[in-house]
């Protein structure tokens, strides 16, 4: 019986590895052919799979459909093309779209701003910010008129402002007391108080699902990447969950530090594992005290 059980587990691991490798091959193919027509039929023919099996397997591993993944890759390519100086029409066509209407129908969800503003490095957009010393060095909180768009930690205050300008170098950063309430809330977090702040962030459909799930992790507790994958209905997407955590633009507000590996290892963190360990231990030390 034990041999049968080990054999069955080995077979499940083999099949899981094969499925993951197949999806990785599909992702590689998609990224290499963004300038051509990509449909389920194209992928079905290329990989010799039924479109039902292909779509089901892809969504189980990646957490999103092939169509959504294609669009996210094309948005990334579009951003790169625009930042590289290409005209908007040429950048759109270079990303594999034959019509500009795709972008202009809902440009805010694709670029976070109008295409011309993105091309100009965020020119004309006000970003209000404040910095302060905190338990982990310095913290910067930045906000648009709609909510917090960035939370950053660094050992050097100047580095925080430099990072704020990196994505949109022509935006208008304004040091403003308008952010004082949000900054005070972030600083209070280090004293054991809960955070509930409005945010103004973009992100893919899958990333938003992950970030929403992170908000449900209780203060002082942790979940594994696998737990989050199951929580959002994509049990095989642990790797994609980790990537979504890494791209969280408002850490602390969306508590990606509460997600660790199933083994108990901390896993990655944008500010480094020592800061992640500090935040986890801070919350555990103040359990029962957050207000």
C-alpha positions, 0 to 999 in steps of 0.5 A: 500500500505504501508503495502504491501511495508513493507511486501515485504521489510521484505520478501526480508530481510528474503530471503537475510538472508537465502541465507547468512546463507546458504553460511556461512554453505557451507563455514563451510562445505568446511573448515571442509572437505579440506582433501577430494574431494570437487566438485560442485557435492559434495556440491550439494548433501550435501545442496540439491541445484542445482549446478547452484543455489549453484554457483550463490548464493555463488558467489553473497555472497562471490564474488568468485566461490566455486571452488576458495574459496576451493582453497584459503582455501587449500592454507591457510591450505598448508601455515599452514602445511608448517610453522608447519614443515611438508614436502612439499609433506605431506603438499600438500596432507594434504591440499587435493591435490593428486599431487604436480604439482598443486603447482609447476605449478604456485607457485608464485601466490599461496605462493608468492615464491617457496614452499621451500623458504616459508617453510624456512621463506623466507630464501634468499629473500631480502626485502629492507626497510626504516622507518621514523617519520610521522604524525601518528607516524612511517611509514615503507616502504618495497620493493622487487626488483619488487615493494612495498610489505609492508607499515606499521604504528606504534607508535614504530619504532622497532615494524615496523621491528618486524612486517616485519619479522613476516610472513617470519622470515628468509628473509633478511631485508636490510635497503636500500636507494633503497626505499628512493623514495618510502618512500619520496612519502609516506611522501609526501602523508601526505602533500596532494600529490597523490600516484602512486607507483608500488607494489609487492603483492599477494592476492586472485583473489577476493582481487585483484579485491577489491584492484583494485576498491579501487584505483579508489576512488578519493582522498578526497572521500569515498565509502561504502563497498556496493559500492565496492561490486557493483563496482566489480560485486558482490553486496552481498559481502560487508562482503567479501569486508571488509575482503579484505580491512583488508588484504591490505598489502600496505595501503595508496598506496591502499587506504582502509581507503576510504571505510566506512560503508553505515551508515557513520560509519568508520568501521574497519581499521588495524591501528585503527579507529582514524588513519582512521578518521585522513586520511579521514579528512586529504584528505578532508582538502586538497581537490583540492590541491593534485598534 
